[in-house]
Amino acid sequence: MKRILSILYLFFISFCNAQNNELTAITKNKDAFFIPKNITTKYNLTPLQGDDLMKVYNNETKDYKGGVTRLNDIRWQAPNANDAGIWILMNSKLLTEGNKDITSQIAKPKGVIAWNVYETSNEQKEMIKSMGIDLQYYVFIFSVDKYVGKIFVSTTSKLTVKNAYTLALEGIKATIKAAKQK
């Protein structure tokens, strides 16, 4: 399990690096845009190496107490809200990583402009199952004003998209609040 999580981490690092030339990291009040520490602690998530674009957390507890195994919390800023929306559309294939669109299952939060939700694709589910790993994941992509977010929540099979959304919503609320403070 830890090996697959390490591979996922490397993928996200390369993903963020590929996007650096298009959108920049948030510079002003940047930490306010991410999921707050008291929330990640509640889910038994330990911070790993991150940077200005991304905060990465792993659950190191036995049997993944709390059900969340990994969290990648990513933010970018565009010059304006229109550019943020266009960037999401132009990069949707990369952002979604080939996962299954389940946006219709979760209502768009108030204050969010662009909104997409994805779950582990059937092919990836089969691959993960064949390795004997109890894992699924959800990807929440959104924009608030000129800010773009991607929250990747990896869980055990005991949690649903609604459980993952509860965690992702904390990052969305933080982004909405921070965007108002520009």
KARA-V240568 format. One record per backbone hydrogen bond with DSSP energy under -1.0 kcal/mol. CO is the residue of the C=O (numbers start at 1). NH is the residue of the N-H. E is the energy in kcal/mol with one decimal. If there is no record, write none. Layout:
co=(CO & CO)
nh=(NH & NH)
e=(E & E)
This chain:
co=(1 & 2 & 3 & 4 & 5 & 6 & 7 & 8 & 9 & 10 & 11 & 12 & 13 & 14 & 15 & 19 & 19 & 24 & 29 & 30 & 31 & 36 & 37 & 38 & 39 & 40 & 41 & 46 & 53 & 54 & 55 & 56 & 57 & 58 & 61 & 64 & 67 & 69 & 70 & 71 & 72 & 73 & 74 & 76 & 77 & 80 & 81 & 82 & 83 & 84 & 85 & 86 & 87 & 91 & 92 & 93 & 96 & 100 & 102 & 103 & 109 & 114 & 116 & 117 & 118 & 119 & 121 & 122 & 123 & 124 & 125 & 126 & 128 & 129 & 133 & 136 & 137 & 138 & 139 & 140 & 141 & 142 & 143 & 144 & 146 & 147 & 148 & 149 & 150 & 151 & 152 & 153 & 154 & 154 & 155 & 156 & 160 & 161 & 162 & 163 & 164 & 165 & 168 & 169 & 170 & 171 & 172 & 173 & 174 & 175 & 176)
nh=(5 & 6 & 7 & 8 & 9 & 10 & 11 & 12 & 13 & 14 & 15 & 16 & 17 & 18 & 19 & 22 & 23 & 77 & 32 & 33 & 34 & 40 & 41 & 42 & 43 & 45 & 44 & 58 & 75 & 51 & 73 & 48 & 71 & 46 & 64 & 67 & 156 & 59 & 154 & 57 & 152 & 55 & 150 & 148 & 24 & 84 & 85 & 86 & 87 & 88 & 89 & 90 & 91 & 95 & 96 & 97 & 99 & 119 & 105 & 106 & 112 & 143 & 141 & 102 & 139 & 100 & 125 & 126 & 127 & 128 & 129 & 130 & 133 & 132 & 135 & 155 & 120 & 153 & 118 & 151 & 116 & 149 & 113 & 147 & 78 & 144 & 76 & 142 & 74 & 140 & 72 & 138 & 69 & 70 & 136 & 159 & 164 & 165 & 166 & 167 & 168 & 169 & 172 & 173 & 174 & 175 & 176 & 177 & 178 & 179 & 180)
e=(-2.1 & -2.0 & -2.1 & -2.4 & -2.2 & -2.2 & -2.1 & -2.3 & -2.2 & -2.2 & -2.5 & -2.7 & -2.3 & -2.0 & -1.0 & -1.8 & -1.9 & -2.6 & -1.5 & -1.5 & -1.0 & -1.9 & -2.6 & -1.2 & -1.2 & -2.6 & -2.0 & -2.2 & -2.6 & -2.6 & -3.0 & -3.3 & -2.2 & -3.7 & -1.8 & -3.1 & -2.3 & -2.2 & -2.7 & -2.7 & -2.8 & -2.5 & -2.1 & -2.1 & -1.5 & -1.8 & -2.1 & -2.3 & -2.6 & -2.0 & -2.1 & -2.8 & -1.6 & -2.9 & -2.6 & -1.2 & -1.7 & -2.3 & -2.2 & -1.5 & -1.8 & -1.7 & -2.9 & -2.8 & -2.7 & -2.2 & -2.6 & -2.2 & -2.1 & -2.7 & -2.6 & -2.5 & -1.9 & -1.8 & -1.2 & -3.3 & -1.6 & -2.9 & -2.5 & -2.7 & -2.4 & -3.0 & -3.1 & -2.6 & -3.1 & -2.4 & -2.4 & -2.3 & -2.8 & -2.6 & -2.3 & -2.4 & -2.9 & -1.5 & -2.2 & -1.5 & -2.2 & -2.7 & -1.7 & -1.2 & -2.6 & -3.2 & -2.0 & -3.0 & -1.8 & -2.1 & -2.5 & -2.5 & -2.7 & -2.6 & -1.3)
